[in-house]
């Protein structure tokens, strides 16, 4: 009986400890600061159209960073009052000043602000008369964010009088390009970034690489693929709101630094799914022990690359900025399949702007140092460059060897008379 009570007490005490730690840990507190509205402007862009704009900050007075995953706005109340004006309302922020209405997920650092802008396009037969009759009106901003704890849903109502909006000259309607920016290719460069359209789940990795490198890559070159696009094409991602984090994911994430992807309960939940509960718990124990003895990194040594490579939201370009992206599956197999199709060596890599290059897999391990050296400047970029492939020019000995191999292959396959 005593042993039974002891065994039952252990998990109960563990839960109590987790709950106590959770209650004492700091968090983000993102708010839409309605009292800091600025830049209220009115433009008449045609006899039938007008554009209202105002800006405000998302403010995070908390001590942890918050991820604002989405935001939207509408005139309030929705219904008959504004129906004749057919309002189209858009919202964006200073780090992604888009005009297409898409909100890019953004991090609001502790005690910092992210300036955001709301734009309202109004339409009427006589727009100036309609604006004059508008008088007082309200705009509601809805947004969702998370930090240590799961998603929080918030809204803020902004009250206005049209008389407070300053009329300014019409500056023109911005046009949004849906095409990736064209990049000039320097044939003499050591590392050549290769532009592609947006790569999507289900795209064929081998065919994609063949298509976009066929006119650039030469014998002896190395094709380097960024890990996240490979994972996306494999379908290894999940929208954060489709992830239901377990209790342990909502508590153990408190032990990670706020800049770590695993400080999010959504990313940590995907780590549990990747390697299992036992390995995560063992990794946590070894990580804690490692910190006590001055040996950091033990958690990732135990849990492995499949956990270390997980990207939380904002880790990749839209529309995947609201997803947790996992490590690519079977990267060595991906390299081998592409090499078989192209005849070139292939690497799957994780590079960042700090000069760190991690080669996840490569078809020829002897060439890993070439890849690291060529990708230290991070020619692929970490933003919206849309260059998930880099062709690395091969050293002379590899060029000569692969050229000979191709010539021998052509001779072998040549038809005999």
Residue pairs with C-beta under 8 A, 6 or more apart in sequence:
18 251
19 251
21 251
21 254
22 250
22 251
22 254
25 148
25 254
26 62
26 63
26 64
26 148
27 62
27 63
27 64
27 147
27 148
27 149
28 60
28 62
28 64
28 65
28 66
28 108
28 110
28 145
28 146
28 147
28 148
29 60
29 61
29 62
29 66
30 58
30 59
30 60
30 62
30 66
30 68
30 108
30 143
30 145
30 152
30 154
31 58
31 59
31 60
31 61
31 154
31 156
32 56
32 58
32 59
32 116
32 141
32 143
32 154
32 156
33 56
33 57
33 58
33 59
33 113
34 56
34 156
34 157
34 158
36 56
36 57
36 59
37 54
37 55
37 56
37 158
38 54
38 55
38 56
39 53
39 54
39 55
39 117
40 52
40 53
40 54
40 160
40 164
40 165
40 166
41 52
41 53
41 54
41 165
41 166
41 167
41 168
42 50
42 51
42 52
42 131
42 162
42 165
42 166
42 167
42 168
43 50
43 51
43 53
43 167
43 168
43 169
43 170
43 171
44 50
44 127
44 128
44 167
44 170
45 51
45 170
45 173
46 127
47 126
47 127
48 123
48 124
48 125
48 127
49 121
49 122
49 123
49 127
50 121
50 122
50 127
50 128
50 130
50 131
51 119
51 120
51 121
51 122
52 119
52 120
52 122
52 165
53 117
53 118
53 119
53 120
54 117
54 118
54 139
54 158
54 160
54 165
55 115
55 116
55 117
55 118
56 115
56 116
56 118
56 141
56 158
57 113
57 114
57 115
57 116
58 68
58 71
58 93
58 106
58 108
58 113
58 114
58 116
58 143
59 108
59 112
59 113
60 66
60 108
60 109
60 110
60 111
60 112
60 113
61 111
62 110
62 111
62 147
63 110
63 111
64 110
64 147
64 148
64 258
64 263
65 107
65 108
65 109
65 110
65 147
65 258
65 259
66 107
66 108
66 145
66 146
66 147
67 105
67 106
67 107
67 108
67 145
67 146
67 147
67 264
67 312
67 313
67 314
68 93
68 103
68 105
68 106
68 107
68 108
68 114
68 143
68 144
68 145
69 105
69 144
69 145
69 146
69 151
69 240
69 241
69 313
69 322
70 103
70 105
70 143
70 144
70 322
71 91
71 93
71 103
71 116
71 141
71 142
71 143
71 144
72 89
72 91
72 103
72 141
72 142
72 143
73 89
73 90
73 91
73 118
73 139
73 140
73 141
73 142
74 87
74 89
74 139
74 140
75 82
75 87
75 89
75 120
75 137
75 138
75 139
75 140
76 138
76 139
76 140
76 157
77 138
82 137
84 124
84 130
85 122
85 123
85 124
85 130
85 134
86 122
86 123
86 124
87 120
87 121
87 122
88 120
88 121
89 118
89 119
89 120
89 121
89 139
90 99
90 100
90 101
90 118
90 119
90 121
91 101
91 103
91 116
91 117
91 118
91 119
91 141
92 98
92 99
92 103
92 104
92 116
92 117
92 119
93 103
93 104
93 106
93 114
93 115
93 116
93 117
94 114
94 115
94 116
94 117
95 104
95 106
95 114
96 104
96 106
97 117
98 104
98 176
99 119
99 174
99 176
100 176
102 318
102 319
104 318
104 321
105 313
105 314
105 321
105 322
106 114
106 314
107 314
108 114
108 145
110 258
118 139
118 141
118 158
120 139
122 130
122 131
124 130
131 162
132 162
134 162
135 161
135 162
136 159
136 160
136 161
136 162
137 159
137 160
137 161
137 162
138 157
138 158
138 159
138 160
139 157
139 158
139 160
140 155
140 156
140 157
140 158
141 155
141 156
141 157
141 158
142 153
142 154
142 155
143 153
143 154
143 155
144 151
144 152
144 153
144 154
145 151
145 152
145 154
146 152
146 240
146 264
146 265
146 266
147 258
147 263
148 253
148 254
148 258
148 263
148 265
149 250
149 265
150 245
150 250
150 265
150 266
151 240
151 241
180 195
180 196
180 197
180 198
180 386
181 195
181 385
181 386
182 195
183 193
183 195
183 387
185 192
185 216
186 192
189 393
190 374
190 392
190 393
191 224
191 374
191 375
191 377
191 379
191 390
191 391
191 392
191 393
192 216
192 379
192 390
192 391
192 392
192 393
193 379
193 380
193 381
193 385
193 387
193 389
193 390
194 212
194 213
194 216
194 387
194 388
194 389
194 390
194 391
195 212
195 386
195 387
196 208
196 212
196 386
196 387
196 388
196 389
197 386
198 317
198 386
199 208
199 229
199 232
199 233
199 388
200 232
200 233
201 232
201 233
201 234
201 235
201 237
202 233
202 235
203 233
204 233
205 225
205 230
205 233
205 234
205 334
205 337
205 338
206 337
206 338
206 341
208 233
209 223
209 225
209 338
209 341
209 342
209 346
209 389
210 338
210 341
210 342
212 389
213 223
213 342
213 344
213 389
213 391
216 391
217 223
217 342
217 344
217 391
218 393
218 394
218 399
219 343
219 344
219 394
219 399
219 402
219 403
219 405
219 406
220 344
220 393
220 394
220 395
220 396
220 398
220 399
220 400
220 401
220 402
220 403
221 344
221 345
221 391
221 392
221 393
221 394
221 399
222 344
222 345
222 346
222 347
222 367
222 370
222 371
222 374
222 391
222 392
222 394
223 338
223 342
223 344
223 345
223 346
223 347
223 389
223 390
223 391
223 392
224 346
224 347
224 348
224 349
224 371
224 374
224 375
224 380
224 389
224 390
224 391
224 392
225 334
225 338
225 346
225 347
225 348
225 349
225 388
225 389
226 349
226 350
226 351
226 380
226 388
226 389
227 309
227 327
227 328
227 331
227 348
227 349
227 350
227 360
228 311
228 315
228 316
228 320
228 325
228 388
229 388
230 328
230 331
230 334
230 348
230 388
231 237
231 325
231 326
231 327
231 328
231 329
232 316
232 320
232 325
234 328
234 329
236 325
236 326
236 327
236 328
236 329
237 320
237 323
237 324
237 325
237 326
238 270
238 323
238 324
239 322
239 323
240 264
240 266
240 313
240 322
240 323
240 324
241 322
243 266
243 269
243 270
243 324
244 269
245 265
245 266
245 268
245 269
246 269
246 272
248 272
248 277
248 280
248 281
249 265
249 266
249 268
249 269
249 272
250 265
252 268
252 280
252 284
253 262
253 263
253 264
253 265
253 267
253 268
254 263
255 284
255 288
256 262
256 263
256 268
257 263
261 267
261 310
261 311
261 312
261 315
262 268
262 271
262 307
262 310
262 312
263 312
264 312
264 313
264 324
266 312
266 313
266 324
267 310
267 311
267 312
267 324
268 280
270 310
270 324
270 326
271 280
271 303
271 307
271 310
272 280
274 306
274 307
274 310
274 326
274 327
275 303
275 304
275 306
275 307
279 302
279 303
280 303
280 307
282 302
283 298
283 299
283 300
283 302
283 303
283 307
284 299
286 298
286 299
286 301
286 302
287 298
287 299
287 302
289 298
290 296
290 297
290 298
290 299
291 298
300 307
300 308
305 327
305 360
306 326
306 327
308 327
309 326
309 327
309 328
309 350
309 360
310 324
310 325
310 326
310 327
311 324
311 325
312 324
313 321
313 322
313 323
313 324
314 321
315 321
315 325
316 323
316 325
317 383
317 384
317 386
318 384
327 360
328 334
328 348
328 360
331 348
331 360
331 361
332 361
332 363
334 346
334 348
334 361
335 345
335 346
335 347
335 348
335 361
335 362
335 363
336 346
336 363
338 344
338 346
338 363
339 345
339 346
339 363
343 402
343 405
343 406
344 402
345 362
345 363
345 364
345 367
345 394
345 398
346 362
346 363
347 359
347 360
347 361
347 362
347 363
347 367
347 368
347 371
348 359
348 360
348 361
348 362
349 357
349 358
349 359
349 360
349 371
349 375
350 357
350 358
350 360
351 357
351 358
351 375
351 376
351 378
351 380
352 378
352 382
353 378
353 381
353 382
355 376
355 377
355 378
357 371
357 372
357 375
357 376
359 368
359 371
359 372
362 368
362 371
367 398
370 392
370 394
370 395
371 392
374 390
374 392
375 390
375 392
379 387
379 390
380 387
380 388
380 390
381 387
394 402
